[in-house]
Amino acid sequence: MNARPASVRFLDAVATAFGLVLIWFGAMKFLPFEATAVGRWLSEHLLFGGLPASTFPALTGAIGVVEIALGLGILPGVAIRLRRYAAAGIAAFFAASLTLLLTNPVWIDSMGGFPAIGAGQGVIKNLAIAALALWLWARLSMREFEARRARDLMRWGVALVLLWIGGMKFTPVEAEAIRPLIETSPFMAWLYGVFDVQGASNLIGVVEILTALCLLTLPRAPRLGAIGLAASALTFVATLSFLFTLPGWQPGHPPPVIGNTGQFLAKDLPLLLACLVLFVEEVRPRLTRSRRR
């Protein structure tokens, strides 16, 4: 029996990691604290805001069922047609969640609202996550053109997160918001020994913005793009480390139970997968061709 092609193994590895994250997030929806958090978002939503608050726990559970079903649906071993449907469903799910940007508490009222983004920082990550799901659908459907477009959207989605959140780092509100993350991290706490709170935040903002700009040079400048991808991946790894150093687990619950803060941090797992996809399919082939020439 022939071994599976490397491209298929890579696709399955990404799908497995992505699916497990969705199952994890979906399982959290059945916990009482999550129903309260989701209810705050839905109460301000254009479509759900008129519903009685008593319906929010059931809606939260329904969202959890959808996330778990979609996560299971993209795992290797499931029929290919079902995996395609699941990938398309995940893309639609995260694209629809972008409508949460039209609600509160997305924006920071004390800073005049849009574009000063607060809780919505987790929402804007969903663009890149939806693009990752589109890439899975395209690859499972063997649609090369759509896979390229999905990678373009992935790149812009990751860059959007870095540019927007990086820009917020220059504000006192964001500098104070990340202070607990930085001062509890053994990898980043040294910044406060060199800079004050705002200065450390400014430095992080500069790095994030420069990272995004390097990333946006793809596919024209693969070497510079590779630097941007590597820096993006390191940024997301650093963010994920806060799950353990903050820690990001829901107070009063053991790991792996996570609430709003933990899920915001854990969303960088799919973003890290997006960086890996961009490296494997955008950067590595171009660098290989360049070396051959």
N, C-alpha and C positions, 0 to 999 in steps of 0.2 A: 504493500500500500504506500502510495506517495505521500510525503509530508505535505501539510497544507502550505500554500504560498505565504511568504512573510507578510504580504499585504492583508491577507485574511486573518492571520494571527494578530496583527496590529489592530485591525478593525474590531475583532472580538475582545481584545484586551481593553480598548477604549470603551466599548459597549458594556463590558462587565463592570468597570469602575464607575461609569456613569449610572448604570442601572442600580448599583448598590447605594450610591448617594441618594438617588430618588427614593428607594425603599426606606432608607434611613429617615429622610425628611418626612415621608408619608407616615411612618410609624409614630413620629412625634405628634402628629395631628390628633391622635387619640388620647392625649394627655390633657387634663383640665386647663393647665396654664396656657397651653397652645390655643385652645378654643377662645380664651379671653383675649390673647394677642391678635388672633385672626379676626375676632369680632370687632376690635378697634379699627382695623383696616376696612372691613366690609361695611361698617356703619357709616363711613364717609364715601363709599363707592357710588358711582353714578347708577349702576344697575342694582346694587343690593342695599343701598342706604335706606330705602323705604321699608325694608323687611323688619319684622319684630325681632328684638334682640334674642328672644327665646329660640329663634331658628338658627342662630349662628353656630351653636355646638354641632348641630346636625350637618350644616354646610361645611364646617371644618372637618368633620369626619368623612364627608363625601370627598372633599379635596384629598384627604389622606388616602382613601381607597383608590382614587384616580392615580395619584403619584405611585403608589405601590404597584398597581396593575401595569402602568406604563414602564416602571422600572423592571418588573419581571418580564415584560414583553420584549425588551430589547436584548435580553441575555442570550448568549450562545446556547444552542440546543433547541430554542424555540423555532417553529416553522418560519421560513424566511419571509413569507407574506405577512405573518403576524408581526414580525420584527419591523418590517417596513411601516405597517400601520402604527405600531407603537412609537417609532421614531418620529413619524409625522405628527402623532398626537402630542408628543413631548414638545416639539417645536411650536405647535399651536398653543399649548398650555402656557409656556413661558412667554410667548408673544402676547397672549391675552393678559398676562400678569403685568405687562408694561402699562396697562391702563391705570394701575395703582398710582402712577405718577400724577394722575388727575385728582388725587385725594390728599387729605392730610392724615398723619403728620409727616408728609414727605418733605416739605420745605421748612426752613427756619424762619419763623415769623419775625423774630427779633432782628433779623438781617434783611427784612423786606420781602421774604419769600423767594420765589424763583429768581435766579438760578442757585441760590444758597440752599444746597441740598443736605438734608439731615438723614432721617430714616430711609429716605429714598435711595441712599447709596447702595443698599442691597437690591433694590428694584432694577437699577440700571445695569447690574450684572446680568440680568436675565436676557439682554439682547445677545450677548456672546454665547450664553447657554442655549438659547433657541437656535442660534447659528450652528452650534455643535450638533444639536439634534438633526438639523437639516442636512449637515454633512453625513451623519450616520444614515439617514434616509437615502441620500444620493448614492452613497457607496453600496448600500444594500440593494439599491435598484439599478446599480451599474450605470449611473448617469454622470459622466465625467463633467459635462458643462455645468450642471447643477452643483456638483461637488466644488468646482472652482468658485462659483458664486457664493457658496456657503462659506468657503475659506475667506473670501473677501469680507463678508459680513462678520465673520469671527474676528478677523484682524481689526476691523473698525470697532467692533464691540469691546474688545479688550482695550484698545486705545482710548475709547470713550471713558471707560472706568478709570484708567490711569490719569487722563487729562482732567476729568471733572473732579475726582477725589483729590488728585494732586493739587489742583487749583484751590480747593478748599483748605488745604494745609496752611495757606498763608493767612487764614483768619484766626482770631483768638478763640472762637467757639470750637473749631476743629482741633486746634492745638491742645485745648483742655480735654476734648473728647478722647483723643488718642493717648493722653498722659497715662492712664492706668495700664494701657497695653504696653507702652514703652518702658515704664519704670519697673514692671514686673518681669520683663524679658531679659534673660541673661545674655542675649545676643545684641540687644539694642539699648539697654539701660545706660551704657557708657556715654551715650549722646548727651545725657543730662549732666555729665561731668565736664563736658566740653562746651555745650551751648545751654542757654536758658530754654524754657519750654517752647517759646515761640521760635527761637532760632533752630532748634532741633526739628520742629514741624516744618519750617521753611526748607531746611535741607532735604527732608524726605519729599516734600512737594517738588523741589527742583529735580530730584532723581526720577520721580514718577513721570513728570512731564517730559524730560529728556528721553526716558525709556519709551514713552508713547510715540514720540517723534521718530525715534529710530525704527520702531515697529512699523510705522506708516511708510517707510521707504521700501518695504516689500511690495512687489517682487523685483523691483528695478535694481535694488542694491542689496543683494543677498548677504554680504558680509556685515553691513551695518544692520540689516534686519535681524541677522543672527544675534548680534549684540543686544538688540532690543528684545528679542525673544528670551535670551538668557536672563536679562535683567528682569523681564516680566515674570519669568518662572521663579527667580529668587524672591521677588516681591511677594508672590502668592505663597511660596513656602514659608516666608517670614510671617505672613498673616496667619497661615494655618498653625504655626508654632504657638500663637497666642491661645489656641484652644487648650494648650497644656500649661502655659505659663500664667495666664490671667487668673484662673482658668476660665474657659468658655463654657463649662457645663452649667446646666440650669441649677440655681441655688437649691439646695435641699435634695438633689437627685444625684445619683452616681453616673459616671460615664457609661454609655455614650448618649445620655439624655441631654439635649441641647435646646435652648430657647431662642429668642430673637437674636441675641448677640452671637451665640454659637452658630446659628444658621447663617448669619451674615458672614462669619469667618469661614465656615465650611463651604460656602458657595465658591470659594476660591479653588476648590478641588476640580470642578468642571472647567474653570478658567485655566487651571494648570494643564488639564487635558487638551484644551484648545491650543495652548502654546505648543504642546507636544505634536499635535496634528499639523500645525503650521510649520514646525521644524521638519518633520518627516516628509511632508508633501510639497512644501514651498521652498525651503532653504536647502535641505540636503541634496536634492537633485541638481539644483543650480550650482552649488559649490562643487559637486562631483564633476559636472560638465566643465566648470571653470578650470579645475585641476588638470583635467584631461587635455584641454586646449594648451 
